[in-house]
Amino acid sequence: MSKPVVIRGISRAVVIVLVSAAVLFCPAEGPVVREFSLGSRLEPGGAIADGSLIYRLRPFRKKGTNKDLFNHIYFQGDTVCFSLLLSRPVPHEKVQAWFVDPVTGRRFAVERLDVEKKRVSGFSLAGSLLDDFHRDDRNDPVRGDHFCCTPIRFEVRVTLADEKGGYSVSKGSSFTIEYDDRQER
């Protein structure tokens, strides 16, 4: 049996216990993001219920402008959602969230933001994001592909503030619009 290793008068086990206690009991600088998820549907508690970002919608059969198409998509009610699980609660009034168009850098406040204990979640409608991201060409004739099947990149950016300062986290992804004739009503 070997002797315990002593580091300047302290055994290795004591050092491990002290370091572990420091990590566990000394709060981090800001609230730590333990989970950051994206999807198309939220559970009642704010976690992501459906991680898919592919939306199968009724086809747009009219002629018109991109704005008409975005309204068609908007009124189908599909949401692009996000959910963060934090290491500690942050007051609702200290949380802000945006969807960012990575092409232009423009950001748009989320349509719904919920803060419940350690969970921050929210969403915007897919039609709203298309309208915001393509506002410069919303009055143009509707695109021939109706934005079908091309990933639409986005980023979710969330800022949190508490007594220790402000923090920002972000996550990028894309969503895809597809059309399904079976969904016509």
N, C-alpha and C positions, 0 to 999 in steps of 0.2 A: 504494500500500500504506500502510495507516494504522499509526501508532505503537502499541505495546502500552500499555494503560492501566496507570498506576502508582498504587498506593494507598499514599501516604506511604512511598515508597521500596521497596515490594514489588509485584511484578507480580501481576495478577489470577490468572495460572496458578499462582503459588506459593501464593496464598491458597486457591484451590480444592483444591490438593494437601494443604495443612495441615488444612483442614476435613474433607476426605474421610478422611484418616488418623485424625483424632480420632474420627470416627464409627465407623470400622472397628475401631480398636484400643482404644478406651476402652469397657469393658464397661457395659452398661445397668444400671440400678439393680437390676432383678430379671430373672428369666428371661422373655424376650419370648415371647408366644404367637404363633407364626407361622401357625397353623391351628387352628381349633376347629370340629369337624364333628360332626353328629348323624346317626344312621341306625338301621337294624334289624339290621345284621350287620357284624362286624369281620373284617378279614383277619388272618392269623396274626401279622403284625408290629404290629398294633394300629390300622392305618388303617381308615377306614370302607369296607366293601366294598359296602354297599347303603344309599344315602341315603334310601330310602323309609321313611316312618313310618306306613304304612297296613298293617294286619294283617288278612289274610283268614283267618278261622278256621272250624272246624266249628261249626255252630249249637248253641246250648244249648237242649235240648228239655225239660228237666225243670222242675218247679216247685221252689221252694226260696227261699233267701235270696240276697242279693247276694254273700255269702261263698261260696256254692256256685258262683255264676257266676264269681267271681274265681278260685276253684280250677280251674274248667274252663279258663279262659284261661291260668292259670299252668302247668298241665300240658301245654299245647300248646308251651310253651318259647320263645315269641317274646320277643326281647330289645329293649330300648330302649338304644341304645349311644351313647357319646361318644368322641371322640378329639382329643387336643391334640398338636400338634407344637411343641416349645419351642426356644428359641435355644441352650439348653445343658442338660445333664443335671441332674436334681434327685434326691436320694436318695429311695427308696421310702418310707422312714419319715417323710419330710417332706411327703408328699402326702396329702390327704384329699379326698373327693368325696361329694356328696350330690345327690339328686333333691329338688327343692323343689316343693311344691304352691303355685302362685301365688295360689290362692284363700284358703287358710288361713295360708300362710307357714310351715307345718310342713315340716321337712326330714327326709330318711331316707337313711342311708348307702347308697351303692351296694352291690350284692350282689357285684360283682367289680371289683377295681381292679388294673390292671397298670401298672408303670412300667419301661420298657425304654429305656435311653439317653435320648434327647430326646423320647420318645413316652410320653404318659400316656393310658391308655384304660380303659374299663370299661363296665359295663352293669348293669341290673336287669331282671327279667322284667316284661312288661307286666301280668300278673296281680298281681304283688306291688305294683306302683305303684297299680293300681286299688284294691287292698285297703288300702294305706297312705293314699291320698288320700281314701278313703271309709270310713274306719274307724268313723266315728260312725253310719253307716247300713248297716254290713255285715250286721247281723242282721235288717234289714228284708226284706220279701218282694222277690224279684227285680224289678227295674224292667221295665216292659213292653217298653221298647226294647232291653233288654240292653246298654245303653251303645253301641248301634250308631250309627255314622255321625256321631257328635258329636265334634268335636275335643276331646281331653283335654289341656289345657295343662299344661306342666311347665317347669321350669328345671333345668339342671345347674349346680352351683356347685362349683368346684375351688379349694382353697387349696394353695399351694406355699410352701415355706420353704427358704431356704438361708442361707449365711453373711451375706448382706446384708439379710435380713429376711423378712417374710411377705407374700404377695401373693394376691389372690383374683380369679378370673375367673368369669364366668357367661354362659350362653347359654340363651335360652328358645325353646320351640317347642311343638308339640302332636303327639300321635299319634291315630290313628283306628282303631277296631275295626269290621270289617265281617264279615258271615257269608256263607259260601258253601256251599250245599247239596252241591256237587260234592265237597267235602272230607270228607263223612261216610264213616265206615269201618264 
